[in-house]
Protein backbone atom coordinates (compact mmCIF):
# COMPACT_ATOMS: atom_id res chain seq x y z
CA UNK A 1 0.00 0.00 0.00
CA UNK A 2 1.23 3.41 -0.93
CA UNK A 3 0.24 6.90 -0.07
CA UNK A 4 0.36 9.63 -2.74
CA UNK A 5 3.80 10.68 -1.56
CA UNK A 6 5.25 7.19 -1.21
CA UNK A 7 3.87 6.19 -4.68
CA UNK A 8 5.49 9.23 -6.30
CA UNK A 9 8.84 8.49 -4.60
CA UNK A 10 8.62 4.86 -5.75
CA UNK A 11 8.06 5.88 -9.38
CA UNK A 12 10.91 8.34 -9.38
CA UNK A 13 13.34 5.86 -7.81
CA UNK A 14 12.27 2.80 -9.78
CA UNK A 15 14.74 1.26 -12.23
CA UNK A 16 11.91 0.12 -14.53
CA UNK A 17 11.16 3.60 -15.85
CA UNK A 18 12.31 3.99 -19.54
CA UNK A 19 12.33 7.77 -19.66
CA UNK A 20 14.86 10.22 -18.31
CA UNK A 21 13.98 11.25 -14.75
CA UNK A 22 14.23 14.94 -15.67
CA UNK A 23 11.52 14.44 -18.29
CA UNK A 24 9.33 12.51 -15.81
CA UNK A 25 9.80 15.22 -13.17
CA UNK A 26 8.60 17.84 -15.65
CA UNK A 27 5.40 15.87 -16.24
CA UNK A 28 4.17 16.72 -12.71
CA UNK A 29 2.90 13.20 -11.93
CA UNK A 30 1.38 14.35 -8.58
CA UNK A 31 -1.60 15.64 -10.47
CA UNK A 32 -2.30 12.21 -11.99
CA UNK A 33 -1.86 10.02 -8.88
CA UNK A 34 -5.23 9.09 -7.37
CA UNK A 35 -5.74 6.65 -4.46
CA UNK A 36 -7.69 3.55 -5.33
CA UNK A 37 -8.18 2.62 -1.61
CA UNK A 38 -9.92 5.07 0.83
CA UNK A 39 -9.81 4.78 4.71
CA UNK A 40 -13.23 4.38 6.31
CA UNK A 41 -12.79 6.82 9.24
CA UNK A 42 -16.05 5.88 10.92
CA UNK A 43 -15.27 2.18 11.08
CA UNK A 44 -11.66 2.89 12.12
CA UNK A 45 -12.72 5.06 15.08
CA UNK A 46 -15.29 2.51 16.14
CA UNK A 47 -12.71 -0.27 16.07
CA UNK A 48 -10.27 1.86 18.06
CA UNK A 49 -12.88 2.59 20.72
CA UNK A 50 -13.67 -1.11 21.03
CA UNK A 51 -10.02 -1.91 21.64
CA UNK A 52 -9.53 0.91 24.16
CA UNK A 53 -12.65 0.01 26.11
CA UNK A 54 -11.34 -3.50 26.58
CA UNK A 55 -8.16 -2.16 28.24
CA UNK A 56 -8.39 -1.51 32.07
CA UNK A 57 -7.25 1.99 33.13
CA UNK A 58 -5.65 0.48 36.26
CA UNK A 59 -3.16 -2.29 36.58
CA UNK A 60 -3.80 -4.22 39.76
CA UNK A 61 -5.45 -3.01 42.98
CA UNK A 62 -4.18 -1.99 46.44
CA UNK A 63 -6.54 -2.74 49.32
CA UNK A 64 -7.06 -0.28 52.18
CA UNK A 65 -4.50 -0.99 54.89
CA UNK A 66 -2.41 -3.19 52.59
CA UNK A 67 1.33 -2.85 53.21
CA UNK A 68 3.06 -1.72 50.05
CA UNK A 69 6.63 -1.96 51.29
CA UNK A 70 8.44 -2.51 54.59
CA UNK A 71 11.02 -0.18 56.02
CA UNK A 72 14.49 -1.15 54.80
CA UNK A 73 13.16 -3.37 51.99
CA UNK A 74 14.62 -3.03 48.48
CA UNK A 75 12.08 -1.43 46.12
CA UNK A 76 11.09 -3.64 43.20
CA UNK A 77 9.83 -2.37 39.83
CA UNK A 78 6.24 -3.26 40.71
CA UNK A 79 6.44 -1.55 44.12
CA UNK A 80 7.98 1.53 42.52
CA UNK A 81 5.11 1.67 40.04
CA UNK A 82 2.58 1.43 42.89
CA UNK A 83 4.32 4.16 44.91
CA UNK A 84 4.51 6.39 41.85
CA UNK A 85 0.82 5.86 41.21
CA UNK A 86 0.09 6.68 44.84
CA UNK A 87 2.06 9.91 44.58
CA UNK A 88 0.21 10.93 41.41
CA UNK A 89 -3.15 10.28 43.03
CA UNK A 90 -2.13 12.23 46.15
CA UNK A 91 -1.08 15.19 44.02
CA UNK A 92 -4.36 14.98 42.10
CA UNK A 93 -6.43 14.98 45.26
CA UNK A 94 -4.43 17.84 46.75
CA UNK A 95 -4.95 19.94 43.65
CA UNK A 96 -6.37 23.24 44.95
CA UNK A 97 -8.75 23.32 42.01
CA UNK A 98 -10.48 20.14 43.16
CA UNK A 99 -12.53 20.38 46.35
CA UNK A 100 -10.57 23.26 47.90
CA UNK A 101 -13.52 24.63 49.83
CA UNK A 102 -14.65 21.23 51.04
CA UNK A 103 -11.19 20.49 52.43
CA UNK A 104 -10.99 23.94 54.04
CA UNK A 105 -14.38 23.57 55.72
CA UNK A 106 -13.41 20.12 56.99
CA UNK A 107 -10.19 21.47 58.47
CA UNK A 108 -12.00 24.34 60.17
CA UNK A 109 -14.56 21.98 61.68
CA UNK A 110 -11.85 19.66 63.01
CA UNK A 111 -9.79 22.47 64.57
CA UNK A 112 -12.92 24.15 65.97
CA UNK A 113 -14.01 20.92 67.66
CA UNK A 114 -10.64 20.56 69.37
CA UNK A 115 -10.66 24.12 70.70
CA UNK A 116 -14.31 23.77 71.71
CA UNK A 117 -13.32 20.77 73.83
CA UNK A 118 -10.56 22.82 75.48
CA UNK A 119 -12.99 25.67 76.22
CA UNK A 120 -15.51 23.18 77.64
CA UNK A 121 -12.84 21.85 80.01
CA UNK A 122 -11.98 25.38 81.15
CA UNK A 123 -15.63 26.27 81.72
CA UNK A 124 -16.20 23.14 83.79
CA UNK A 125 -13.01 22.93 85.83
CA UNK A 126 -10.90 26.12 85.49
CA UNK A 127 -13.29 28.99 84.86
CA UNK A 128 -10.75 31.39 86.41
CA UNK A 129 -8.45 30.89 83.42
CA UNK A 130 -11.18 32.10 81.05
CA UNK A 131 -11.21 35.40 82.96
CA UNK A 132 -7.42 35.66 82.65
CA UNK A 133 -6.40 36.80 79.13
CA UNK A 134 -2.74 35.88 79.59
CA UNK A 135 -3.72 32.31 80.54
CA UNK A 136 -5.92 31.97 77.46
CA UNK A 137 -3.26 33.38 75.16
CA UNK A 138 -0.63 31.06 76.61
CA UNK A 139 -2.80 28.00 75.96
CA UNK A 140 -3.79 29.06 72.45
CA UNK A 141 -0.19 29.89 71.53
CA UNK A 142 1.30 26.64 72.79
CA UNK A 143 -1.45 24.43 71.35
CA UNK A 144 -1.19 25.96 67.87
CA UNK A 145 2.49 26.86 67.41
CA UNK A 146 3.96 23.36 67.60
CA UNK A 147 1.46 21.70 65.19
CA UNK A 148 1.94 24.66 62.84
CA UNK A 149 5.71 24.13 62.87
CA UNK A 150 5.13 20.44 62.19
CA UNK A 151 2.84 21.20 59.25
CA UNK A 152 5.39 23.58 57.71
CA UNK A 153 8.19 21.04 58.10
CA UNK A 154 6.11 18.37 56.36
CA UNK A 155 4.93 20.71 53.61
CA UNK A 156 8.42 22.01 52.88
CA UNK A 157 10.08 18.62 53.50
CA UNK A 158 12.42 20.33 55.95
CA UNK A 159 14.30 18.28 58.59
CA UNK A 160 12.36 15.64 60.54
CA UNK A 161 9.20 16.15 62.57
CA UNK A 162 10.59 14.15 65.51
CA UNK A 163 12.86 17.12 66.21
CA UNK A 164 9.87 19.22 67.34
CA UNK A 165 9.88 19.17 71.20
CA UNK A 166 6.17 18.69 71.86
CA UNK A 167 6.88 17.90 75.52
CA UNK A 168 7.59 21.61 76.04
CA UNK A 169 3.85 22.27 75.83
CA UNK A 170 2.86 20.39 79.01
CA UNK A 171 6.06 21.55 80.73
CA UNK A 172 5.22 25.23 80.28
CA UNK A 173 1.52 24.77 81.07
CA UNK A 174 2.40 22.71 84.16
CA UNK A 175 4.81 25.38 85.42
CA UNK A 176 2.53 28.36 84.87
CA UNK A 177 -0.94 26.80 85.28
CA UNK A 178 -1.61 23.25 86.55
CA UNK A 179 -1.25 19.56 85.71
CA UNK A 180 -4.78 18.87 84.45
CA UNK A 181 -4.68 21.80 82.06
CA UNK A 182 -1.25 20.64 80.90
CA UNK A 183 -2.71 17.23 80.06
CA UNK A 184 -5.62 18.78 78.14
CA UNK A 185 -3.24 21.00 76.15
CA UNK A 186 -1.11 17.94 75.38
CA UNK A 187 -4.11 16.02 74.01
CA UNK A 188 -5.23 18.99 71.90
CA UNK A 189 -1.79 19.62 70.40
CA UNK A 190 -1.25 15.90 69.72
CA UNK A 191 -4.55 15.68 67.82
CA UNK A 192 -3.70 18.77 65.80
CA UNK A 193 -0.28 17.35 64.96
CA UNK A 194 -1.89 14.11 63.79
CA UNK A 195 -4.22 16.16 61.62
CA UNK A 196 -1.24 17.99 60.09
CA UNK A 197 0.40 14.63 59.37
CA UNK A 198 -2.80 13.03 58.01
CA UNK A 199 -3.35 10.81 61.07
CA UNK A 200 0.15 9.57 61.83
CA UNK A 201 -0.68 7.22 64.70
CA UNK A 202 2.96 6.49 65.47
CA UNK A 203 3.93 10.16 65.87
CA UNK A 204 0.85 11.09 67.92
CA UNK A 205 1.36 8.12 70.24
CA UNK A 206 4.99 9.00 70.94
CA UNK A 207 4.25 12.69 71.60
CA UNK A 208 1.33 11.81 73.87
CA UNK A 209 3.42 9.44 75.99
CA UNK A 210 6.36 11.87 76.07
CA UNK A 211 4.14 14.73 77.26
CA UNK A 212 2.49 12.57 79.91
CA UNK A 213 5.92 11.59 81.19
CA UNK A 214 6.92 15.25 81.41
CA UNK A 215 3.79 16.07 83.45
CA UNK A 216 4.43 13.23 85.86
CA UNK A 217 8.13 13.98 86.28
CA UNK A 218 7.76 17.74 86.84
CA UNK A 219 5.60 19.02 89.64
CA UNK A 220 7.05 22.44 90.42
CA UNK A 221 10.19 23.80 88.78
CA UNK A 222 12.54 25.03 91.49
CA UNK A 223 15.91 23.68 90.29
CA UNK A 224 17.62 23.54 86.91
CA UNK A 225 18.47 19.88 87.45
CA UNK A 226 14.76 19.05 87.31
CA UNK A 227 14.62 19.87 83.59
CA UNK A 228 17.61 17.65 82.94
CA UNK A 229 15.85 14.79 84.69
CA UNK A 230 12.63 15.43 82.78
CA UNK A 231 14.47 15.53 79.44
CA UNK A 232 16.14 12.21 80.25
CA UNK A 233 12.85 10.53 81.21
CA UNK A 234 11.06 11.89 78.13
CA UNK A 235 13.82 10.72 75.78
CA UNK A 236 14.01 7.21 77.20
CA UNK A 237 10.23 6.82 77.28
CA UNK A 238 9.82 8.05 73.69
CA UNK A 239 12.49 5.70 72.38
CA UNK A 240 10.96 2.79 74.29
CA UNK A 241 7.51 3.51 72.81
CA UNK A 242 8.98 3.78 69.31
CA UNK A 243 10.82 0.49 69.78
CA UNK A 244 7.65 -1.24 70.96
CA UNK A 245 5.67 0.18 68.05
CA UNK A 246 8.20 -1.00 65.47
CA UNK A 247 8.34 -4.46 67.02
CA UNK A 248 4.54 -4.62 66.92
CA UNK A 249 4.71 -3.91 63.17
CA UNK A 250 6.96 -6.91 62.63
CA UNK A 251 10.20 -4.94 62.15
CA UNK A 252 13.25 -6.77 63.47
CA UNK A 253 16.39 -5.24 64.96
CA UNK A 254 18.25 -5.23 61.66
CA UNK A 255 15.65 -3.05 59.95
CA UNK A 256 15.04 -0.52 62.76
CA UNK A 257 15.33 3.08 61.61
CA UNK A 258 18.27 4.32 63.70
CA UNK A 259 17.81 7.89 62.48
CA UNK A 260 14.50 8.19 64.35
CA UNK A 261 16.18 7.36 67.64
CA UNK A 262 18.82 10.00 66.93
CA UNK A 263 16.10 12.56 66.23
CA UNK A 264 14.32 11.71 69.49
CA UNK A 265 17.59 12.12 71.40
CA UNK A 266 18.10 15.55 69.83
CA UNK A 267 14.49 16.32 70.77
CA UNK A 268 15.33 15.55 74.40
CA UNK A 269 18.31 17.91 74.25
CA UNK A 270 16.00 20.62 72.88
CA UNK A 271 13.87 20.31 76.03
CA UNK A 272 16.76 21.79 78.02
CA UNK A 273 16.12 25.09 76.23
CA UNK A 274 12.83 25.32 78.13
CA UNK A 275 14.74 26.88 81.04
CA UNK A 276 15.88 30.07 79.23
CA UNK A 277 12.51 30.24 77.44
CA UNK A 278 10.78 30.50 80.82
CA UNK A 279 12.01 34.06 81.25
CA UNK A 280 10.72 34.99 77.79
CA UNK A 281 7.27 33.55 78.51
CA UNK A 282 7.15 35.32 81.87
CA UNK A 283 7.72 38.68 80.22
CA UNK A 284 5.40 38.03 77.27
CA UNK A 285 2.41 36.66 79.19
CA UNK A 286 2.90 38.14 82.67
CA UNK A 287 3.46 34.87 84.54
CA UNK A 288 5.81 34.12 87.42
CA UNK A 289 7.76 30.86 87.41
CA UNK A 290 8.95 28.86 90.39
CA UNK A 291 12.52 29.96 89.70
CA UNK A 292 11.51 33.62 90.01
CA UNK A 293 9.61 32.85 93.22
CA UNK A 294 12.73 31.29 94.71
CA UNK A 295 14.72 34.39 93.80
CA UNK A 296 12.08 36.59 95.44
CA UNK A 297 12.06 34.52 98.63
CA UNK A 298 15.73 35.26 99.25
CA UNK A 299 15.83 37.19 102.54
CA UNK A 300 18.67 39.33 101.19
CA UNK A 301 16.22 41.06 98.85
CA UNK A 302 15.81 44.75 99.61
CA UNK A 303 12.26 44.64 101.00
CA UNK A 304 12.79 41.59 103.20
CA UNK A 305 16.12 42.86 104.49
CA UNK A 306 14.51 46.19 105.36
CA UNK A 307 11.68 44.38 107.15
CA UNK A 308 14.15 42.35 109.22
CA UNK A 309 15.66 45.61 110.50
CA UNK A 310 12.66 47.95 110.80
CA UNK A 311 9.91 45.48 111.77
CA UNK A 312 11.58 42.42 113.25
CA UNK A 313 8.39 41.05 114.77
CA UNK A 314 6.59 41.23 111.42
CA UNK A 315 9.58 39.63 109.71
CA UNK A 316 9.58 36.67 112.13
CA UNK A 317 5.81 36.36 111.80
CA UNK A 318 6.11 36.33 107.99
CA UNK A 319 8.75 33.58 108.11
CA UNK A 320 6.56 31.45 110.37
CA UNK A 321 3.52 31.97 108.14
CA UNK A 322 5.63 31.18 105.06
CA UNK A 323 6.73 27.85 106.51
CA UNK A 324 3.19 26.95 107.57
CA UNK A 325 1.77 27.92 104.18
CA UNK A 326 4.33 25.83 102.31
CA UNK A 327 3.56 22.79 104.48
CA UNK A 328 -0.18 23.12 103.96
CA UNK A 329 0.19 23.71 100.21
CA UNK A 330 2.36 20.63 99.86
CA UNK A 331 -0.17 18.55 101.78
CA UNK A 332 -3.21 19.52 99.67
CA UNK A 333 -1.40 19.50 96.31
CA UNK A 334 -1.16 23.27 95.79
CA UNK A 335 2.02 25.18 94.89
CA UNK A 336 4.29 25.31 97.97
CA UNK A 337 6.81 27.78 96.57
CA UNK A 338 4.09 30.21 95.53
CA UNK A 339 2.46 29.99 98.96
CA UNK A 340 5.82 30.47 100.71
CA UNK A 341 6.88 33.50 98.69
CA UNK A 342 3.46 35.15 98.86
CA UNK A 343 3.45 34.72 102.64
CA UNK A 344 6.88 36.33 102.99
CA UNK A 345 5.64 39.53 101.33
CA UNK A 346 2.03 39.69 102.53
CA UNK A 347 2.73 42.12 105.40
CA UNK A 348 5.35 44.43 103.85
CA UNK A 349 2.86 47.29 104.25
CA UNK A 350 3.56 47.24 107.99
CA UNK A 351 6.94 48.84 107.27
CA UNK A 352 5.25 52.27 107.21
CA UNK A 353 3.87 52.10 110.78
CA UNK A 354 5.55 49.09 112.43
CA UNK A 355 4.93 50.27 116.02
CA UNK A 356 1.15 50.08 115.54
CA UNK A 357 1.25 46.29 115.12
CA UNK A 358 1.39 44.02 118.14
CA UNK A 359 4.32 41.88 117.04
CA UNK A 360 6.57 44.96 116.88
CA UNK A 361 5.53 46.54 120.19
CA UNK A 362 7.65 46.46 123.32
CA UNK A 363 5.28 47.42 126.12
CA UNK A 364 3.94 50.66 124.62
CA UNK A 365 0.75 50.52 122.57
CA UNK A 366 0.15 53.70 120.52
CA UNK A 367 -3.47 52.63 119.92
CA UNK A 368 -4.25 53.64 123.51
CA UNK A 369 -4.17 57.27 122.38
CA UNK A 370 -6.41 56.73 119.33
CA UNK A 371 -10.08 56.08 118.69
CA UNK A 372 -11.24 52.74 117.36
CA UNK A 373 -11.89 54.28 113.95
CA UNK A 374 -8.38 55.75 113.74
CA UNK A 375 -6.76 52.50 114.86
CA UNK A 376 -8.78 50.47 112.37
CA UNK A 377 -7.79 52.86 109.57
CA UNK A 378 -4.08 52.43 110.38
CA UNK A 379 -4.34 48.65 110.57
CA UNK A 380 -6.35 48.36 107.35
CA UNK A 381 -4.04 50.76 105.49
CA UNK A 382 -1.15 48.28 105.64
CA UNK A 383 -2.76 46.47 102.67
CA UNK A 384 -2.68 49.51 100.38
CA UNK A 385 0.72 50.56 101.69
CA UNK A 386 2.00 47.08 100.86
CA UNK A 387 0.67 47.37 97.31
CA UNK A 388 2.41 50.73 96.87
CA UNK A 389 5.65 49.23 98.14
CA UNK A 390 5.22 46.26 95.79
CA UNK A 391 4.85 48.67 92.87
CA UNK A 392 7.97 50.52 93.95
CA UNK A 393 10.08 47.35 93.96
CA UNK A 394 8.41 45.89 90.83
CA UNK A 395 7.07 42.77 92.52
CA UNK A 396 5.05 40.54 90.16
CA UNK A 397 1.26 40.64 90.11
CA UNK A 398 0.94 37.21 91.71
CA UNK A 399 2.68 38.54 94.86
CA UNK A 400 0.54 41.69 94.87
CA UNK A 401 -2.54 39.45 94.87
CA UNK A 402 -1.35 37.83 98.12
CA UNK A 403 -0.95 41.27 99.69
CA UNK A 404 -4.41 42.32 98.49
CA UNK A 405 -6.31 39.20 99.61
CA UNK A 406 -4.62 37.94 102.77
CA UNK A 407 -7.38 39.52 104.93
CA UNK A 408 -10.11 39.25 102.31
CA UNK A 409 -13.23 41.20 103.29
CA UNK A 410 -12.82 40.45 106.97
CA UNK A 411 -13.17 42.89 109.88
CA UNK A 412 -10.58 44.34 112.23
CA UNK A 413 -12.54 42.49 114.85
CA UNK A 414 -10.67 43.77 117.91
CA UNK A 415 -11.46 47.42 117.22
CA UNK A 416 -14.91 46.60 115.87
CA UNK A 417 -15.86 44.82 119.11
CA UNK A 418 -14.47 47.70 121.20
CA UNK A 419 -16.48 50.24 119.19
CA UNK A 420 -19.61 48.07 119.36
CA UNK A 421 -19.34 47.79 123.15
CA UNK A 422 -19.23 51.57 123.37
CA UNK A 423 -22.08 52.03 120.88
CA UNK A 424 -24.37 49.01 121.40
CA UNK A 425 -27.36 50.61 119.66
CA UNK A 426 -25.48 51.85 116.60
CA UNK A 427 -23.96 50.38 113.48
CA UNK A 428 -20.63 51.69 112.12
CA UNK A 429 -20.35 53.21 108.68
CA UNK A 430 -19.73 50.61 106.02
CA UNK A 431 -16.06 49.96 105.42
CA UNK A 432 -14.64 51.62 108.53
CA UNK A 433 -13.68 48.32 110.17
CA UNK A 434 -13.60 46.15 107.05
CA UNK A 435 -10.64 45.31 104.82
CA UNK A 436 -11.11 46.25 101.14
CA UNK A 437 -10.52 42.72 99.87
CA UNK A 438 -11.15 40.92 97.61
CA UNK A 439 -11.45 37.47 99.13
CA UNK A 440 -8.89 34.79 98.16
CA UNK A 441 -9.24 33.26 94.72
CA UNK A 442 -6.46 30.65 94.21
CA UNK A 443 -5.98 27.99 96.87
CA UNK A 444 -2.58 29.39 97.80
CA UNK A 445 -4.18 32.68 98.86
CA UNK A 446 -6.75 30.84 100.98
CA UNK A 447 -3.91 28.91 102.61
CA UNK A 448 -2.16 32.19 103.48
CA UNK A 449 -5.36 33.61 104.99
CA UNK A 450 -5.72 30.57 107.27
CA UNK A 451 -2.06 30.41 108.29
CA UNK A 452 -1.78 34.17 108.89
CA UNK A 453 -4.76 34.26 111.24
CA UNK A 454 -3.80 31.06 113.07
CA UNK A 455 -0.14 32.02 113.58
CA UNK A 456 -0.99 35.52 114.81
CA UNK A 457 -3.69 34.33 117.22
CA UNK A 458 -1.61 31.43 118.54
CA UNK A 459 0.79 33.93 120.15
CA UNK A 460 -1.95 34.88 122.62
CA UNK A 461 -2.37 31.31 123.89
CA UNK A 462 -1.44 30.61 127.49
CA UNK A 463 -1.85 26.86 127.23
CA UNK A 464 -0.02 25.19 124.35
CA UNK A 465 -1.49 21.74 124.80
CA UNK A 466 -2.74 19.82 121.79
CA UNK A 467 -6.34 20.38 122.84
CA UNK A 468 -6.03 24.15 123.07
CA UNK A 469 -4.11 24.40 119.77
CA UNK A 470 -6.69 22.21 118.02
CA UNK A 471 -9.55 24.28 119.43
CA UNK A 472 -7.87 27.49 118.26
CA UNK A 473 -7.26 26.20 114.73
CA UNK A 474 -10.82 24.87 114.38
CA UNK A 475 -12.32 28.11 115.68
CA UNK A 476 -10.39 30.35 113.28
CA UNK A 477 -10.61 28.22 110.13
CA UNK A 478 -14.25 27.24 110.64
CA UNK A 479 -15.07 30.89 111.24
CA UNK A 480 -13.44 31.88 107.96
CA UNK A 481 -15.42 29.19 106.14
CA UNK A 482 -18.72 30.24 107.73
CA UNK A 483 -18.06 33.89 106.84
CA UNK A 484 -17.77 32.85 103.19
CA UNK A 485 -14.20 34.01 102.64
CA UNK A 486 -13.42 30.92 100.53
CA UNK A 487 -16.51 30.95 98.30
CA UNK A 488 -14.54 32.19 95.30
CA UNK A 489 -11.72 29.72 95.87
CA UNK A 490 -11.52 26.15 94.44
CA UNK A 491 -10.66 24.66 97.83
CA UNK A 492 -12.51 21.58 99.08
CA UNK A 493 -13.59 20.54 102.56
CA UNK A 494 -11.00 17.78 102.41
CA UNK A 495 -8.32 20.39 101.68
CA UNK A 496 -9.49 22.44 104.65
CA UNK A 497 -9.47 19.40 106.95
CA UNK A 498 -5.94 18.51 105.82
CA UNK A 499 -4.86 22.11 106.31
CA UNK A 500 -6.15 22.14 109.89
CA UNK A 501 -4.28 18.93 110.70
CA UNK A 502 -1.03 20.34 109.30
CA UNK A 503 -1.47 23.57 111.26
CA UNK A 504 -2.07 21.71 114.52
CA UNK A 505 0.99 19.48 114.05
CA UNK A 506 3.26 22.39 113.17
CA UNK A 507 2.04 24.63 115.99
CA UNK A 508 2.62 21.77 118.44
CA UNK A 509 6.20 21.60 117.20
CA UNK A 510 6.69 25.37 117.41
CA UNK A 511 5.25 25.70 120.93
CA UNK A 512 6.38 22.40 122.39
CA UNK A 513 7.31 22.55 126.07
CA UNK A 514 10.94 22.19 127.04
CA UNK A 515 12.21 20.28 130.04
CA UNK A 516 13.50 22.31 132.98
CA UNK A 517 17.19 21.70 133.51
CA UNK A 518 18.06 21.05 137.24
CA UNK A 519 20.35 23.41 139.17
CA UNK A 520 23.35 22.17 141.19
CA UNK A 521 22.70 22.64 144.92
CA UNK A 522 25.24 24.23 147.24
CA UNK A 523 26.61 20.94 148.63
CA UNK A 524 27.19 19.47 145.19
CA UNK A 525 28.68 22.77 144.04
CA UNK A 526 31.30 22.70 146.86
CA UNK A 527 32.18 19.12 145.97
CA UNK A 528 32.49 20.00 142.31
CA UNK A 529 34.75 22.97 143.16
CA UNK A 530 37.02 20.82 145.30
CA UNK A 531 37.43 18.14 142.67
CA UNK A 532 37.82 20.55 139.76
CA UNK A 533 41.18 20.11 138.07
CA UNK A 534 43.50 23.15 137.95
CA UNK A 535 43.94 25.10 134.74
CA UNK A 536 46.73 24.09 132.40
CA UNK A 537 48.25 27.54 132.84
CA UNK A 538 47.62 27.73 136.60
CA UNK A 539 50.00 27.02 139.49
CA UNK A 540 50.71 23.52 140.57
C-alpha positions, 0 to 999 in steps of 0.5 A: 500500500502506498500513499500519494507521496510514497507512490510518487517516490517509488516511481521516481526511484524505480529502475523500470522507468524507460524515460529520463527522470528529468523528463518525468519530473517535468510531467508533474505526476502528482496531479495524476496520482489518485488513491484507489483505496480510501480509509473508512474513518467511521469504522476505524474510530469505532474499532479503536474505541472497542479496543480501548474500552477493553483495556483496564485503566488500572493495573492491579489493585491496592486494598485499604491498609495493605502494606506496600513496602516494609522499612528497609526493603529493596524497592522492586519495579512493581512496588515503585510503580505502585508508589509512583501511582500513589504519589500521582493520586495524592497530588491529584487529590491535593490539587487546589482546584479540586474540592478546595472549599470542602477540604478547608471547611473540613479542616476548620470543623476539626480544629474548631471541635478541638478548641471547643473541647478545650474551652468546655474543660476550662468552663467546667473545671478552670473557669478562672483561666477564662477570665485571665487573658494571659492564661488563654493566650498562653494555651492558644499559643502553645497548642497551635504553634507546635502543630503549625511548625510540624505542618510547615516542616512536612509541607516544605520537607524540611528536617524531621518532625521528631525534632519538634519538642512537643513535651515543652507544651505540658512543661510550660503549662504545668509550670505556669498553670496546673497539671490537668490543664497541661494534660488537656493541652497535650491532648489537643496539640497531639490531635492537631499534629496528627491532623497535620500529618494526616493521622500519623498514629505512630507520631501522635502516640509518641508525643502523647506518651512523652508529654504525659511523662513530662507532666508526671516527672515535673511538679514544680520547677525550682531547680535547673536539674529538674529539667535535665531529669525530665528531658532524660525521662522523656527521651528514654520513654519516647524511644521505648515507645517507638521500639515497641511500636516498630516491634509490633509492626513486625520490624526486626532489629536489623531493619530498625530506623536508627535515624528516628532514635537520633532525632528523638535524642536531639528532641530531648536535648532541645527540652533543656532550652525550656529553662531560658525560654521561661524568662521569655514567657514570663515577660510576654504573658505576665506569669511568674515561674517557680525559679523567680519565686525562689529568687524573690524569697531570698531574705537578702532582697531589699524589701525583706532585708529592710523588714528584718531591721525595721519590723523584726516582729513582722519579719519573724511572723512572715517567716513562720507563716511562710513555713506553715503555708508551704507545708499546707500547700504541699499537703493539699497539692497546691504550689508550695513555693508560691504559697511560701513567697506570697506569705513572705511579702504579705505584710510588707505594708507594715513597714510604714507604721511598724509600732502600731502592730502588736508583734513589733511593740515592746510594752507601749501601745500607741493605739491607747491614744487613738479612737477605734476608727483611727486604729482600724484605719491604720491597721487596714491601710497596711494592705494599700501601703503594701501594694504601693511598696510592691509597685515601687520594687516591681514585685510581680502581680501574683505577689501583689494578689497575696498582699491584696487578699490575705485579709479578704473582706474580713473585719478588724474584729478587735477594734470593731468589738471595742467600738460596738461595746461603746455604741451598742445601739449603733452600726458603724459606717460601712467599710470603717472596720472592714478590709477592702478585699477581695477574698482569696481566689487561688488555693494558695491565697486561701492557705495564706489567709488561714495560716496568717490568722492562726499564727498571729492568734496562737501567740496569745495562747497561754496553754499550748497543749494539743487540745487548746491548739486544736480548738484554736485552729478549728475556731479560726478556720471554721469561722473563715469558712462560715463567713464565706471568705473561701466561696470564690476559691476552688478549695474543698472541705478535704483540703481544709481538713488537711490544712487544719491537721497540718497547722495543729501538728506544726504549731505543736512543734513550734510551741512544744514545752521544754524540760527544765534543767536542774540546778546544782545545789550548794553541797554538790557545788562545793564538791564540784569545786574541790574536785575541779582540776587546775587550769593548764596555765595555773599554778601547781 
